[in-house]
Structures are given as structure tokens and as C-alpha cells.
Amino acid sequence: MSTPDNAPDVFDLVDEHDAVIGRERRAIIHREGLRHRAVHILLRNAAGAVFLQRRAPTKDMNPDCWDSSCSGHVDSGETYDIAAVRELGEELGIAVALADLTPMEKIEAGPGTANEFVQVYRGAHEGPFTLCPKEISDGRFFTPAEIDAQIAAAPREFSPAFRYIWGRVGGAFGR
């Protein structure tokens, strides 16, 4: 349920158990640190490398940082599953069936996720991708070892949420 470009994003507010308790605009949710929902999808190619995107420099949060293959908020009334499929189309220009995504872990809302409950998915894709320029300035495949080494060497090059999520699920990618 995407909104037109000129309409404000509206997300569900959730309690500590991820139950919907209201709705609010994105700007207010982020400004006040309210609990809400997001998805992160990690796509791996046949060689075992993981595609990461570099967030556009115009993004209000973590501009120019490397992030998950695809990530985004769950719109109000949407499920995590629907949001994951929608975000892959919007950000990477690919059509992926929900059956092709594996839920990995649902991470509790807290400081590591900017107060977002995050459903993390894993999928496989070789590309090519059509990157949405409003969202992404660059993207490429990294081996899990490259991700670990670059996070260790330059952690600020990666979004805080990605560093937190990779710390939780990166082992599933053979690091």
C-alpha cells in the first residue's frame, strides 16, 4: 500500500508485543522514536555473496551508508510479507514471490533497530537490479568476509540497523 509521492507515509504504531495500537506519519514516528515495523531482505547469489545497497545521499536517515539488499517500512495495514515483496519491487526493480523468501529472524524493537520491529528475510537472486535512485545510489555483491572486514574497518560506512542485523544473522551466510 504505497502512498503517492506527495502524500506522507503512514505506518502502524505498535506496542511492545508488536500489536497495532494506532497509526502515525513517518516524520512523527522517527522524531519521537515510536515503535513501528520494518523489513530487511538479504539477497545472496549462487557464489554466496550478499548484495548490499548504498543508501542515496538524500535519505534523511543514514545517507550514503551501506545497508541490507533491500529494506523498508511496513505501511499501515500491510503485513511484513507483503512489505518485503513490495520493497523488492520498489527498490531493486525485481518481482520475487513470497515463496522465494525465507523468514530468518524477527528482531525486537529497540535501540539497535531505531525502535523498529524488523522481520529479516533471506532470498537468492543473481541480478541485474534496477536501483531506485530516490532510495539507492549504488549496489554490489560482497562476500560475507568482505562485509565483516569492512564493518570492522569502517563501521560508519554501514547503517547502524544493518550492523545490528548482520551481527544477528550474518552467521547464516557462512561468515
C-alpha positions in Angstrom: 0.0 0.0 0.0 2.4 2.7 -1.2 1.4 6.3 -1.0 1.7 8.8 -3.8 5.0 10.7 -3.8 3.3 13.8 -2.4 1.5 12.0 0.4 3.1 11.4 3.8 4.0 7.9 4.7 1.7 6.4 7.4 2.8 3.5 9.5 1.2 1.4 12.2 2.3 2.2 15.8 2.8 -1.0 17.7 3.2 -1.9 21.4 6.0 -3.9 23.0 4.4 -7.1 21.7 4.1 -5.8 18.1 0.3 -5.4 18.3 -1.1 -2.4 16.4 -2.2 0.4 18.7 -2.5 3.3 16.2 -1.2 5.0 13.1 1.1 7.9 12.6 3.1 9.8 9.9 6.7 8.7 9.3 8.2 12.0 10.4 6.5 12.0 13.8 7.3 8.3 14.4 11.0 8.9 13.7 11.1 12.3 15.6 9.5 10.8 18.7 11.1 7.3 18.5 7.8 5.5 18.4 7.7 1.7 17.8 6.8 0.6 14.3 7.6 -2.1 11.8 10.2 -2.7 9.0 11.6 -5.4 6.8 15.2 -6.2 5.7 15.9 -8.6 2.9 19.3 -10.1 2.3 19.8 -11.5 -1.2 22.6 -13.9 -1.9 23.9 -15.0 -5.3 25.0 -18.5 -6.4 28.6 -17.8 -5.3 27.4 -16.9 -1.8 28.0 -13.2 -2.0 25.4 -10.9 -0.5 24.0 -7.9 -2.4 24.2 -4.6 -0.4 22.8 -1.2 -1.4 24.3 2.2 -0.6 21.5 4.5 0.6 21.0 7.6 -1.5 22.7 10.8 -0.2 19.3 12.4 0.0 17.9 9.9 2.6 17.0 11.5 5.9 18.4 8.6 7.9 21.9 7.1 7.3 22.5 8.7 3.9 25.4 7.2 1.9 25.6 4.2 4.2 25.7 0.6 3.0 22.6 -1.3 4.0 20.7 -4.6 3.5 19.9 -5.7 -0.1 16.5 -4.1 0.5 14.8 -2.6 3.5 11.8 -0.5 4.2 8.9 0.3 6.5 5.8 -1.8 6.7 2.9 0.5 5.6 -0.2 0.9 7.7 -2.4 -2.2 7.3 0.3 -4.2 5.5 1.9 -7.4 6.7 5.7 -8.0 6.9 5.4 -10.5 4.0 3.6 -8.1 1.7 6.0 -5.3 2.6 9.1 -7.5 1.7 7.8 -8.3 -1.7 6.7 -4.7 -2.4 10.0 -3.2 -1.3 12.0 -5.6 -3.6 10.0 -4.3 -6.5 10.3 -0.6 -5.5 13.9 -0.5 -4.5 15.5 -3.2 -6.8 13.0 -3.5 -9.6 12.6 -7.2 -9.2 9.5 -9.4 -8.9 10.0 -12.0 -6.2 7.3 -14.4 -5.0 6.9 -14.6 -1.2 7.6 -18.4 -1.5 11.1 -17.4 -2.7 11.9 -15.6 0.6 12.8 -17.3 3.8 12.0 -15.5 7.1 15.2 -15.6 9.1 14.5 -13.8 12.4 12.1 -11.3 13.8 14.1 -8.7 15.8 12.5 -6.9 18.7 12.1 -3.1 18.5 14.9 -1.3 20.4 17.9 1.0 20.1 19.7 -1.3 17.6 16.8 -1.0 15.1 15.7 2.6 15.7 12.7 1.2 17.6 11.5 -0.9 14.7 10.3 -4.5 14.9 12.3 -6.0 12.0 11.4 -9.1 10.1 14.6 -10.3 8.3 14.3 -12.4 5.1 16.8 -14.2 3.0 16.5 -14.8 -0.7 18.5 -15.7 -3.8 19.0 -13.5 -6.8 21.7 -13.0 -9.4 20.6 -9.6 -10.6 20.6 -7.5 -12.6 18.8 -5.0 -10.5 17.1 -1.7 -11.4 18.1 0.5 -8.5 15.6 3.2 -7.4 17.6 6.4 -7.5 15.5 8.1 -4.8 16.5 5.3 -2.4 19.8 3.8 -3.6 23.0 5.4 -5.1 24.9 2.2 -5.6 24.8 -1.5 -5.0 27.1 -4.6 -5.3 27.7 -8.1 -4.1 30.1 -8.6 -1.1 31.3 -11.9 0.3 30.4 -12.3 4.0 34.1 -12.0 4.9 34.3 -8.7 3.0 31.2 -7.4 4.9 32.8 -8.4 8.3 36.1 -6.8 7.4 34.6 -3.6 6.1 32.3 -3.2 9.1 35.4 -3.7 11.4 37.5 -1.2 9.4 34.8 1.4 8.8 31.6 0.8 10.8 30.2 4.2 10.0 30.1 3.3 6.3 27.2 0.9 7.2 23.8 1.8 8.7 23.5 1.1 12.4 20.5 -1.1 11.8 22.4 -3.2 9.2 25.4 -3.6 11.5 23.0 -4.8 14.3 21.1 -7.1 11.9 24.2 -8.5 10.3 25.6 -9.2 13.8 22.4 -11.3 14.5 22.0 -13.2 11.1 25.3 -12.9 9.3 26.4 -16.3 10.5 23.7 -17.9 8.4 25.6 -16.6 5.3 28.8 -18.6 6.1 30.9 -15.9 7.7 
